Amino acid sequence: MADGPGGPADAATAGTPERDGPLTPDGLLTTTRAVRRRLDLTRPVPRALVEECLRVAQQAPSGSGRNVTHWIVVTDPDTRTRLGDIYRSAFTEQQSGRGGTKPGGGTGRAGNGTGDATGPAGAAGRSLASATYLADRLGEVPVLVLACVATPGPLPEGNQAGFWGSVLPAVWNYQLAARARGLGTVWTTAHLRREAEVARLLGIPAGVHQAALVPTAWYRGEGFRPAARPPLASVLHDDRW
């Protein structure tokens, strides 16, 4: 999910920007973007508003109808700062493991290495620059929401799709509810490289596994538009691959 306005012109009809009126269901689903640079780090977010979003999150589908997701809402400034330090360290380690790709496509220049800021390489460079911006400021975001799931023992062996499939829709519901209320969010997982360290900081007991860390804040600027995506025909298969 890209940060900020963008996307094909013909997709703009999918939903009405909230600045011009209420979001339609399709508008909400197609314009809930990953917001990083545009998060307002100075404006407090009411706790009651976050809880409204979490109640919507609880309505997400889950395996066997079990509501297994737990939420940690971090607003204490000192705790946010310490969590931000852990996240930044984990993010730096993650990028080092990927070869230290520079924002802008890996060459230190904008775009795809040829001066062109368009295309997949240019988009990847912009996304990395945006992610780096957030990593440097995560501790300043007013609300950090951590989604967790408790298990009676170790994580199940083999295919865990059913297990995480009971958690991830709830996180997405939270982000949709936040978007509908004028808040920006972004799904992050870089901290999972330091999951044990985060658990110690937040007092998370054994058997509770972290799924996603969602920075939440009011966003600056106008609304959002659908992002550019491949033509459906390039990813659609009828009856078999």
Stockholm file with secondary structure:
# STOCKHOLM 1.0

chainA/1-241         MADGPGGPADAATAGTPERDGPLTPDGLLTTTRAVRRRLDLTRPVPRALVEECLRVAQQAPSGSGRNVTHWIVVTDPDTRTRLGDIYRSAFTEQQSGRGGTKPGGGTGRAGNGTGDATGPAGAAGRSLASATYLADRLGEVPVLVLACVATPGPLPEGNQAGFWGSVLPAVWNYQLAARARGLGTVWTTAHLRREAEVARLLGIPAGVHQAALVPTAWYRGEGFRPAARPPLASVLHDDRW
#=GR chainA/1-241 SS CCSSSCCCGGGGGGSCCGGGSCCCHHHHHHHCCBCSTTBCSSSCCCHHHHHHHHHHHTTSCCGGGCCCEEEEEECCHHHHHHHHHHHHHHHHHHHHHTTCCCTTTSSSSSTTTTSCCCHHHHHHHHHHHHHHHHHHHGGGSSEEEEEEEECSSSCCSSCCHHHHTTTHHHHHHHHHHHHHTTEEECCBCGGGGGHHHHHHHHTCCTTEEEEEEEEEEEBCSSCCCCCCCCCGGGTCCSSCC
#=GC SS_cons         CCSSSCCCGGGGGGSCCGGGSCCCHHHHHHHCCBCSTTBCSSSCCCHHHHHHHHHHHTTSCCGGGCCCEEEEEECCHHHHHHHHHHHHHHHHHHHHHTTCCCTTTSSSSSTTTTSCCCHHHHHHHHHHHHHHHHHHHGGGSSEEEEEEEECSSSCCSSCCHHHHTTTHHHHHHHHHHHHHTTEEECCBCGGGGGHHHHHHHHTCCTTEEEEEEEEEEEBCSSCCCCCCCCCGGGTCCSSCC
//
